[in-house]
């Protein structure tokens, strides 16, 4: 059994409009498909318990060994012709994220 990080995406409807959550959970499973099935079952419950929608979008990443300090739990490569600062602005720092800035 391997460890997998699975990213699921949710839509929140708020009085201010819509927000989207990307959530990564860890699963011990015999395959990526099994990890996704486990994560999606939990995602449905998480969404129902909190009053928002699971968007039926999951991506898995097999960890290299057991999780521990500094373990990579998810990785995604995306091809892009954008310059680094443009890439970050387009995908990670649009100004609409609810996060702390350092």
C-alpha positions in Angstrom: 0.0 0.0 0.0 1.3 3.4 -1.0 0.5 6.9 0.2 -1.3 9.3 -2.1 -2.1 13.0 -2.0 -5.4 13.7 -3.7 -6.5 17.2 -4.6 -10.3 17.8 -4.8 -12.0 21.1 -5.8 -15.1 22.6 -4.2 -17.4 25.5 -5.0 -18.6 27.6 -2.1 -21.6 29.9 -2.6 -21.5 32.9 -0.2 -23.3 36.2 0.1 -20.3 37.7 -1.6 -20.5 35.3 -4.6 -18.6 32.2 -5.3 -15.3 30.9 -4.0 -13.4 27.7 -4.9 -11.4 25.6 -2.6 -8.6 23.2 -3.6 -8.1 20.7 -0.8 -5.4 18.0 -0.6 -5.9 15.0 1.6 -3.7 12.0 2.2 -4.8 8.4 1.6 -3.1 5.0 1.9 -4.3 2.8 -1.0 -3.1 0.1 -3.4 -3.5 2.4 -6.5 -4.2 5.9 -7.6 -7.7 4.9 -8.6 -8.4 3.6 -5.2 -7.0 6.7 -3.5 -9.2 8.9 -5.7 -12.3 6.8 -4.9 -11.5 7.2 -1.1 -10.9 10.9 -1.5 -14.1 11.5 -3.6 -16.2 9.6 -1.0 -14.8 11.8 1.7 -15.2 14.9 -0.5 -18.9 14.3 -0.9 -19.3 14.1 2.8 -17.1 17.1 3.5 -19.2 19.2 1.0 -22.6 18.0 2.3 -21.6 18.6 5.9 -20.5 22.2 5.1 -23.1 23.2 2.6 -21.1 23.6 -0.6 -20.5 21.5 -3.7 -17.8 19.0 -4.7 -17.0 19.6 -8.4 -16.2 16.0 -9.2 -12.6 16.9 -9.9 -9.8 14.9 -8.3 -6.1 14.5 -9.1 -3.7 12.1 -7.3 0.0 12.0 -6.6 1.8 9.0 -5.3 4.2 9.9 -2.5 7.7 8.4 -2.5 7.5 6.5 0.8 5.5 7.3 4.0 4.6 10.9 4.8 6.9 12.8 7.2 8.4 16.2 7.7 9.1 17.8 4.3 7.4 15.0 2.4 6.1 16.1 -1.0 2.3 15.4 -0.9 1.3 16.8 -4.3 2.9 18.0 -7.5 1.5 19.1 -10.8 3.4 20.2 -13.9 1.6 22.7 -16.2 3.1 23.7 -19.6 2.9 27.5 -20.1 4.5 30.1 -22.3 3.9 32.7 -19.6 6.8 34.5 -17.9 7.3 33.4 -14.2 5.6 36.6 -12.7 2.7 36.3 -15.3 2.3 32.6 -14.5 2.0 33.3 -10.7 -0.4 36.1 -11.3 -2.6 34.0 -13.6 -2.8 30.9 -11.5 -1.8 31.7 -7.9 -1.8 35.4 -7.1 -4.8 36.8 -8.8 -5.7 39.0 -5.9 -8.8 37.1 -5.0 -7.2 34.4 -2.9 -8.1 34.2 0.8 -4.6 33.7 2.1 -2.0 35.3 4.3 0.8 37.1 2.5 4.4 36.8 3.6 
